């Protein structure tokens, strides 16, 4: 949807969608991960708002929460509890169904954009030097070719572009995969009455330094007075879809029982949803020497990220904004436009990719060869920063500059940050979760 909106100022856009799209917020087959925790970091929210003005206000009117970072967050890092520093950035929290429906209504109201739902793309059409359309099968079973001056692959993890490139005689792109075997288990709860508005995010993070499986969980306030709770574990420490075992996992397997304690006064509204396809996978199309004209790959089709870090949607939004900026700068239909756009949409991936791999390579079995020397040095420095951020507000802000995708990793290498990291935390470690007395009472904690 964001790629369609990005291109609408330059040409008529046809969105080919395999699913039957619901009229409002609702599940659909093509997004099984919608049942799990989603967040839009402020870097992604700014890109979304730039592409589709008014969407953030519409989301908030529909019940989405704007959570200040780190003011309204209770987070146990591998290095201890973070303090709730003054707001540096924010995240938007709601269910994926609400986000999609709100964005879809905005985009499809644009008369320059046409939707073909219940339509499957069978193949790309063209040669090894240029794509000129797609072969599709429509809802009535008929097949036809849609001609296009630009084809954007936004089909996610199931993208078949690598196979099409091979069929066209082009070399395979460089590819890297880091898969921790992470399993996601999620459930919606009705929050206690006093904790339905303004309650903080609660995040018990996994620790990659133990040498064993990582286990963690997050509680996100979402629309309609509910909490969306996602528990996760890497290979050897996976949660299950067993409803009776969900809260037991939160109490016995996580590094702190806070989430389980909070669920004591909440009412479950759904069964447990389970997802296993969570590995990091990146295709370096931007590095290919030969790239066909008129083809751009975006979103999860370009780089699928471990969802535990919450960066997928924000990276996709920034990629769509980069696509629009490239077409605007170079002009529709100019030679080499697709290659320039492919390099542009790859740039926002970098920081999120490094953040994910910086932890995931240290769990059991994510790669064949284990962490590289660079991985180890990077992780050691990032670990020092995270430790410092538990007791230094200036460093915490620089870290959130990067995790919110508002600034690049270079800010973490400034002389002031380097000196602060060497010095370590300025304040002593917290011994308890930084919930206020009012929050504890509202959530039913004694």
Backbone torsions as a table, in degrees:
resi	resn	phi	psi	omega
1	UNK	NA	-41.2	-179.9
2	UNK	-70.9	-36.3	176.6
3	UNK	-64.5	-38.9	177.8
4	UNK	-61.9	-45.6	-179.6
5	UNK	-66.1	-35.2	179.0
6	UNK	-62.1	-34.2	-175.1
7	UNK	-94.7	-13.6	-175.8
8	UNK	-58.7	-32.1	177.9
9	UNK	-66.3	-14.1	-172.6
10	UNK	-111.3	-21.4	-175.8
11	UNK	-164.6	164.7	173.2
12	UNK	-73.9	135.8	-172.7
13	UNK	-116.6	132.6	172.8
14	UNK	-112.2	122.1	176.5
15	UNK	-95.5	119.5	178.3
16	UNK	-100.0	116.4	-173.4
17	UNK	-127.1	126.5	-178.4
18	UNK	-71.1	-35.1	-176.7
19	UNK	-76.7	160.1	163.4
20	UNK	-85.2	116.1	-173.6
21	UNK	-81.7	133.1	178.6
22	UNK	-70.6	157.6	-179.1
23	UNK	-70.4	-29.9	-179.9
24	UNK	-137.3	-159.5	178.7
25	UNK	-61.8	125.9	-179.8
26	UNK	-176.5	160.6	-177.8
27	UNK	-72.7	155.2	171.2
28	UNK	-146.4	153.7	-170.7
29	UNK	-61.1	-36.3	-174.1
30	UNK	-74.7	-5.2	179.8
31	UNK	-130.5	66.8	-179.5
32	UNK	-63.6	-23.4	-178.9
33	UNK	-75.4	-2.8	-177.4
34	UNK	-63.7	-21.1	-178.4
35	UNK	-74.6	-8.3	-174.2
36	UNK	-103.6	175.2	-177.8
37	UNK	-61.3	133.6	173.8
38	UNK	-131.8	147.3	174.0
39	UNK	-148.1	150.4	176.6
40	UNK	-115.5	105.9	177.2
41	UNK	-64.0	158.6	-174.3
42	UNK	-59.7	-32.6	175.7
43	UNK	-59.9	-39.9	176.2
44	UNK	-74.2	-37.0	179.6
45	UNK	-64.0	-39.1	177.6
46	UNK	-63.6	-41.1	178.8
47	UNK	-65.3	-42.8	178.2
48	UNK	-60.9	-45.8	-178.3
49	UNK	-66.2	-34.3	177.8
50	UNK	-66.6	-38.7	-179.6
51	UNK	-77.5	-40.0	-176.0
52	UNK	-131.3	79.7	-176.1
53	UNK	-56.1	139.4	177.9
54	UNK	94.9	-10.2	-176.2
55	UNK	-67.3	-39.3	-179.4
56	UNK	-62.4	-44.0	178.3
57	UNK	-63.3	-39.0	178.4
58	UNK	-65.3	-40.2	177.4
59	UNK	-63.3	-43.7	-179.5
60	UNK	-67.1	-36.0	176.8
61	UNK	-65.1	-28.7	179.3
62	UNK	-86.4	-0.5	174.6
63	UNK	114.4	-1.1	177.4
64	UNK	-64.1	148.5	-178.8
65	UNK	-102.3	135.8	171.2
66	UNK	-99.3	107.5	-175.3
67	UNK	-100.2	117.0	176.1
68	UNK	-68.3	136.9	179.4
69	UNK	-104.0	126.7	-1.2
70	UNK	-102.6	16.1	-174.0
71	UNK	-57.7	-38.9	-176.0
72	UNK	-114.2	46.7	179.4
73	UNK	-136.3	136.7	174.7
74	UNK	-118.3	105.1	-168.2
75	UNK	-128.0	127.4	171.4
76	UNK	-99.4	107.6	178.4
77	UNK	-86.2	172.3	173.7
78	UNK	-60.8	-13.7	-175.7
79	UNK	-110.5	8.3	179.3
80	UNK	121.7	-179.8	-179.2
81	UNK	-72.5	133.1	172.0
82	UNK	-77.3	145.8	170.0
83	UNK	-76.3	159.0	179.4
84	UNK	-94.4	83.4	-176.6
85	UNK	-72.6	167.7	175.5
86	UNK	-56.5	153.2	-175.8
87	UNK	-58.3	130.6	173.6
88	UNK	-113.3	-40.4	-179.3
89	UNK	-145.8	-164.9	178.9
90	UNK	-152.5	168.2	171.1
91	UNK	-134.2	149.2	174.3
92	UNK	-100.0	129.9	-176.7
93	UNK	-122.5	126.6	172.1
94	UNK	-166.8	176.2	175.5
95	UNK	-72.0	154.6	177.4
96	UNK	-61.2	-35.2	-179.6
97	UNK	-61.0	-43.5	179.8
98	UNK	-67.1	-42.6	179.8
99	UNK	-60.6	-48.2	-179.3
100	UNK	-61.3	-47.5	-176.3
101	UNK	-62.9	-40.8	-179.0
102	UNK	-66.7	-45.2	178.8
103	UNK	-66.7	-42.3	-178.1
104	UNK	-60.9	-42.2	-180.0
105	UNK	-62.5	-39.6	179.1
106	UNK	-66.4	-47.9	-174.1
107	UNK	-68.8	-43.9	-175.7
108	UNK	-75.4	-8.7	172.6
109	UNK	-76.6	-11.0	178.4
110	UNK	-78.2	118.1	-176.0
111	UNK	-64.6	-13.0	179.0
112	UNK	-84.6	-4.1	-175.5
113	UNK	-117.6	126.3	179.3
114	UNK	-111.7	141.3	178.5
115	UNK	-109.6	129.7	167.6
116	UNK	-114.3	94.3	177.5
117	UNK	-92.0	172.4	-173.1
118	UNK	50.1	39.3	-179.1
119	UNK	-131.1	130.4	-175.6
120	UNK	-108.3	134.1	173.0
121	UNK	-80.9	123.0	-179.5
122	UNK	-90.6	-38.3	-177.8
123	UNK	-167.7	163.4	169.5
124	UNK	-83.7	153.9	-179.8
125	UNK	-118.5	134.2	179.7
126	UNK	145.4	-156.3	-178.6
127	UNK	-123.7	-177.7	179.4
128	UNK	-69.8	-14.5	-179.6
129	UNK	-100.6	-20.3	-177.8
130	UNK	-159.8	137.6	172.4
131	UNK	-95.6	137.0	179.3
132	UNK	-128.0	12.9	176.8
133	UNK	164.8	-173.0	177.3
134	UNK	-135.1	145.8	173.4
135	UNK	-92.0	127.9	-175.5
136	UNK	-128.5	158.4	170.9
137	UNK	-117.3	119.2	-175.4
138	UNK	-84.7	176.1	-173.8
139	UNK	-60.2	-25.3	179.0
140	UNK	-90.5	7.3	178.2
141	UNK	89.0	-5.2	-179.5
142	UNK	-77.2	147.0	177.3
143	UNK	-110.4	141.6	177.6
144	UNK	-156.6	167.7	178.7
145	UNK	-107.7	129.8	174.2
146	UNK	-98.4	118.4	177.2
147	UNK	-80.0	145.2	-177.1
148	UNK	-153.9	145.9	174.2
149	UNK	-82.2	-13.9	175.9
150	UNK	-155.7	132.0	176.9
151	UNK	-113.6	125.7	178.9
152	UNK	-111.9	119.5	176.6
153	UNK	-87.5	107.3	176.4
154	UNK	-122.6	39.6	-173.0
155	UNK	-90.7	5.8	172.4
156	UNK	76.9	-155.1	-175.6
157	UNK	-59.1	-24.7	-177.5
158	UNK	-85.6	9.4	-177.1
159	UNK	-51.1	137.2	179.0
160	UNK	-107.4	13.8	179.3
161	UNK	-58.8	-41.2	177.9
162	UNK	-56.8	-40.2	179.2
163	UNK	-67.5	-39.5	180.0
164	UNK	-65.4	-41.0	178.4
165	UNK	-60.5	-41.5	178.5
166	UNK	-64.6	-43.1	178.4
167	UNK	-61.7	-31.0	-179.7
168	UNK	-82.9	-1.4	178.1
169	UNK	87.3	13.7	179.0
170	UNK	-91.3	150.8	179.5
171	UNK	-67.4	154.7	178.8
172	UNK	-69.3	141.0	177.0
173	UNK	-70.5	154.8	171.1
174	UNK	-61.0	142.1	-173.4
175	UNK	-141.4	141.9	172.3
176	UNK	-136.1	137.5	178.1
177	UNK	-129.5	134.9	174.6
178	UNK	-133.4	106.4	-172.8
179	UNK	-121.1	112.7	-178.9
180	UNK	-83.6	-2.2	-174.7
181	UNK	72.5	20.6	-176.6
182	UNK	-59.7	134.2	173.7
183	UNK	-114.6	134.3	-179.2
184	UNK	-105.8	130.4	174.0
185	UNK	-128.5	127.7	-173.3
186	UNK	-134.8	153.2	179.3
187	UNK	-152.6	141.4	175.3
188	UNK	-92.1	138.5	178.1
189	UNK	-126.7	149.0	167.5
190	UNK	-81.4	119.0	-177.5
191	UNK	-69.5	152.9	171.9
192	UNK	-55.2	147.8	-170.8
193	UNK	-54.4	-41.1	-176.8
194	UNK	-78.0	-6.4	-175.5
195	UNK	-115.3	24.8	-176.7
196	UNK	-93.6	-7.4	-179.7
197	UNK	-138.8	121.8	175.9
198	UNK	84.5	7.7	-179.4
199	UNK	-75.2	143.7	-175.4
200	UNK	-75.1	160.2	164.8
201	UNK	-64.7	140.2	174.7
202	UNK	-121.9	124.9	-174.3
203	UNK	-136.9	115.7	173.7
204	UNK	-103.1	104.4	-172.1
205	UNK	-81.2	153.4	174.0
206	UNK	-76.0	160.9	-179.0
207	UNK	-118.7	111.1	-177.5
208	UNK	-77.9	-2.0	-173.2
209	UNK	-89.9	-6.2	-172.8
210	UNK	-77.9	-19.4	-174.9
211	UNK	85.2	-5.5	178.4
212	UNK	-116.2	-169.0	179.9
213	UNK	-61.7	148.6	173.6
214	UNK	-95.5	135.9	179.6
215	UNK	-131.7	135.7	-179.2
216	UNK	-156.3	-179.5	179.4
217	UNK	-164.1	156.5	179.0
218	UNK	-141.2	141.1	175.3
219	UNK	-116.7	118.1	-178.5
220	UNK	-115.6	126.1	169.9
221	UNK	-68.9	129.1	177.4
222	UNK	-126.5	-173.9	-174.1
223	UNK	-64.2	161.9	174.3
224	UNK	64.7	31.9	174.5
225	UNK	67.7	30.9	-176.8
226	UNK	-115.8	159.5	170.6
227	UNK	-112.4	132.6	172.2
228	UNK	-102.2	117.1	-175.2
229	UNK	-112.3	123.9	178.1
230	UNK	-121.2	126.4	174.5
231	UNK	-110.0	146.9	-176.2
232	UNK	-149.0	149.6	177.8
233	UNK	-148.5	142.7	179.0
234	UNK	-82.8	-179.9	-174.5
235	UNK	-49.6	122.4	-178.5
236	UNK	95.2	-10.4	-180.0
237	UNK	-134.1	31.6	-172.1
238	UNK	-74.7	141.8	168.0
239	UNK	-74.5	170.2	178.2
240	UNK	-121.7	178.2	178.7
241	UNK	-87.9	6.3	-179.6
242	UNK	-69.5	119.8	-177.3
243	UNK	-65.2	-38.1	-179.5
244	UNK	-66.5	-30.2	-177.5
245	UNK	-87.2	-6.2	-175.5
246	UNK	-63.6	-54.4	-179.2
247	UNK	-72.6	-27.0	175.6
248	UNK	-65.5	-40.2	176.7
249	UNK	-61.9	-42.9	-180.0
250	UNK	-62.2	-33.1	-177.2
251	UNK	-85.4	-41.2	-169.5
252	UNK	-98.6	-23.6	-173.5
253	UNK	-102.5	-27.8	-179.3
254	UNK	-77.3	163.1	-176.1
255	UNK	-71.7	-14.8	176.3
256	UNK	-150.8	143.0	-175.4
257	UNK	-84.9	14.7	-173.4
258	UNK	-56.4	-45.9	-178.2
259	UNK	-61.6	-43.8	177.6
260	UNK	-61.2	-40.2	178.0
261	UNK	-60.9	-42.7	-179.3
262	UNK	-66.0	-33.4	-178.7
263	UNK	-73.3	-11.3	-179.7
264	UNK	-60.4	-32.6	-179.5
265	UNK	-104.0	5.5	179.5
266	UNK	-99.5	158.5	-176.8
267	UNK	-113.9	120.5	179.3
268	UNK	-65.7	137.7	180.0
269	UNK	-111.5	-16.2	-177.6
270	UNK	-135.9	168.6	168.8
271	UNK	-75.6	-178.9	179.5
272	UNK	-89.6	129.0	174.7
273	UNK	-100.5	139.1	-175.2
274	UNK	-124.6	137.6	176.7
275	UNK	-136.9	139.2	-178.6
276	UNK	-114.9	-18.9	-176.4
277	UNK	-82.4	85.9	-172.1
278	UNK	-130.8	5.9	-174.5
279	UNK	-68.5	155.8	172.8
280	UNK	-81.0	131.2	177.6
281	UNK	-145.6	126.1	-179.1
282	UNK	-129.1	133.3	175.5
283	UNK	-109.3	121.9	-173.7
284	UNK	-91.1	63.3	-179.8
285	UNK	-59.9	-32.1	-176.6
286	UNK	-65.9	-15.1	-179.5
287	UNK	-93.9	-5.6	-177.7
288	UNK	-70.7	136.1	-179.3
289	UNK	-70.2	-36.7	178.5
290	UNK	-113.1	120.4	179.2
291	UNK	-130.9	128.8	-176.8
292	UNK	-66.9	144.8	173.3
293	UNK	-62.5	150.7	168.8
294	UNK	72.4	22.0	177.4
295	UNK	-132.9	129.8	175.8
296	UNK	-135.5	137.7	179.3
297	UNK	-113.3	130.5	-174.1
298	UNK	-132.3	169.8	172.8
299	UNK	61.7	-145.2	-178.1
300	UNK	-64.8	-20.4	175.6
301	UNK	-66.7	-24.3	178.0
302	UNK	-93.3	-48.3	-178.8
303	UNK	-148.5	111.9	177.0
304	UNK	-96.7	126.8	-172.5
305	UNK	-112.0	146.0	172.0
306	UNK	-51.6	119.2	-172.8
307	UNK	-68.8	-11.2	-176.9
308	UNK	-62.7	-22.5	-178.6
309	UNK	-93.2	-7.1	171.0
310	UNK	68.8	29.6	-174.4
311	UNK	-105.8	-9.5	-171.9
312	UNK	-58.1	-50.5	-177.4
313	UNK	-67.9	-37.6	-179.1
314	UNK	-66.7	-41.9	177.5
315	UNK	-63.3	-40.9	178.8
316	UNK	-62.6	-41.6	179.5
317	UNK	-64.6	-43.1	179.1
318	UNK	-67.1	-33.6	176.5
319	UNK	-65.2	-40.7	178.0
320	UNK	-64.5	-39.5	177.0
321	UNK	-63.9	-38.0	177.9
322	UNK	-66.8	-35.5	176.8
323	UNK	-61.8	-46.9	179.1
324	UNK	-62.1	-44.3	-178.1
325	UNK	-62.2	-37.2	-178.8
326	UNK	-68.1	-44.6	179.1
327	UNK	-64.7	-40.1	179.7
328	UNK	-64.0	-39.3	-176.1
329	UNK	-73.2	-41.5	-171.3
330	UNK	-101.6	-19.2	177.6
331	UNK	96.1	137.7	-178.6
332	UNK	-62.4	131.7	174.6
333	UNK	82.2	4.5	-179.4
334	UNK	-74.6	146.4	178.9
335	UNK	-58.3	137.2	178.6
336	UNK	81.0	3.8	-176.9
337	UNK	-60.7	-43.6	-176.8
338	UNK	-62.0	-41.6	178.7
339	UNK	-63.9	-42.2	177.8
340	UNK	-63.4	-42.6	180.0
341	UNK	-64.8	-38.4	179.9
342	UNK	-63.7	-39.7	176.6
343	UNK	-66.8	-37.3	-178.8
344	UNK	-67.6	-44.8	-177.3
345	UNK	-71.5	-18.9	178.3
346	UNK	-76.6	-24.2	-174.3
347	UNK	-62.2	-43.2	180.0
348	UNK	-64.6	-16.3	-178.7
349	UNK	-69.2	-31.8	-167.1
350	UNK	-53.7	-53.3	-176.2
351	UNK	-64.0	-45.1	-179.4
352	UNK	-64.5	-38.2	178.7
353	UNK	-62.9	-46.7	-179.6
354	UNK	-65.1	-38.5	179.0
355	UNK	-63.6	-42.0	-179.5
356	UNK	-67.9	-49.1	-176.6
357	UNK	-68.2	-29.0	-179.7
358	UNK	-59.4	-21.8	174.8
359	UNK	-106.7	-42.8	-168.6
360	UNK	-66.7	-28.9	-178.3
361	UNK	-67.2	-12.1	-176.0
362	UNK	-95.7	-4.0	175.7
363	UNK	-82.2	163.7	-178.6
364	UNK	-64.7	123.4	167.9
365	UNK	78.0	17.9	-178.4
366	UNK	-75.3	-24.7	179.5
367	UNK	-135.6	165.0	179.2
368	UNK	-75.7	-32.6	-172.3
369	UNK	-109.5	2.2	178.0
370	UNK	74.1	-179.2	-178.4
371	UNK	-67.7	143.0	177.5
372	UNK	-81.3	173.2	175.7
373	UNK	-60.4	-42.2	177.2
374	UNK	-60.6	-42.6	178.1
375	UNK	-57.8	-42.3	-176.6
376	UNK	-69.5	-43.0	178.2
377	UNK	-64.5	-43.5	179.6
378	UNK	-61.9	-46.3	-179.1
379	UNK	-62.7	-37.9	179.5
380	UNK	-63.7	-42.0	-179.5
381	UNK	-70.9	-44.4	178.7
382	UNK	-62.1	-39.3	176.9
383	UNK	-60.5	-40.6	177.6
384	UNK	-63.9	-39.8	177.0
385	UNK	-62.9	-44.4	-178.6
386	UNK	-64.3	-40.3	176.3
387	UNK	-61.6	-44.5	179.8
388	UNK	-64.3	-37.1	-177.2
389	UNK	-65.2	-20.1	177.3
390	UNK	-67.0	-20.7	-178.1
391	UNK	-138.3	21.2	178.6
392	UNK	-142.2	107.9	-175.5
393	UNK	-65.0	-33.3	-180.0
394	UNK	-65.5	-43.7	178.5
395	UNK	-69.6	-38.2	177.3
396	UNK	-58.1	-39.3	179.1
397	UNK	-66.7	-41.3	179.3
398	UNK	-63.8	-39.0	178.2
399	UNK	-63.7	-43.7	179.8
400	UNK	-72.2	-22.6	170.4
401	UNK	-54.2	-41.0	-175.7
402	UNK	-83.4	-46.4	-177.2
403	UNK	-66.2	-27.6	176.8
404	UNK	-81.0	-4.7	179.8
405	UNK	64.9	30.0	175.6
406	UNK	-94.3	-22.9	176.9
407	UNK	-140.3	158.8	-178.9
408	UNK	-81.6	168.4	-177.2
409	UNK	-61.7	-16.3	-178.0
410	UNK	-59.5	-26.4	-179.6
411	UNK	-65.1	-20.5	-179.9
412	UNK	-81.8	-3.5	-179.1
413	UNK	-111.3	10.2	177.7
414	UNK	-67.8	153.8	-178.3
415	UNK	-55.5	-39.7	-177.6
416	UNK	-66.0	-38.3	179.8
417	UNK	-71.2	-39.9	178.0
418	UNK	-59.6	-44.8	179.8
419	UNK	-64.9	-43.2	179.6
420	UNK	-62.8	-39.8	179.0
421	UNK	-63.4	-39.0	177.5
422	UNK	-65.5	-37.7	-178.5
423	UNK	-72.0	-32.8	-179.9
424	UNK	86.6	-173.8	-176.1
425	UNK	-60.7	143.5	177.0
426	UNK	-89.9	-20.0	-178.7
427	UNK	-116.5	152.6	-179.9
428	UNK	-67.9	158.0	-179.3
429	UNK	-65.7	142.5	173.9
430	UNK	-76.3	142.3	-179.8
431	UNK	-99.3	-14.6	-177.7
432	UNK	-135.4	160.5	176.5
433	UNK	-59.2	134.3	-176.6
434	UNK	-80.7	56.2	171.2
435	UNK	-86.4	142.6	175.5
436	UNK	-76.3	164.0	177.9
437	UNK	-61.2	-38.0	179.3
438	UNK	-65.5	-40.7	179.0
439	UNK	-66.5	-40.5	178.9
440	UNK	-62.8	-42.7	-179.7
441	UNK	-66.6	-44.6	-179.5
442	UNK	-60.9	-34.4	-178.0
443	UNK	-87.7	0.8	177.8
444	UNK	82.2	18.7	177.0
445	UNK	-90.8	145.7	-179.3
446	UNK	-87.1	NA	NA
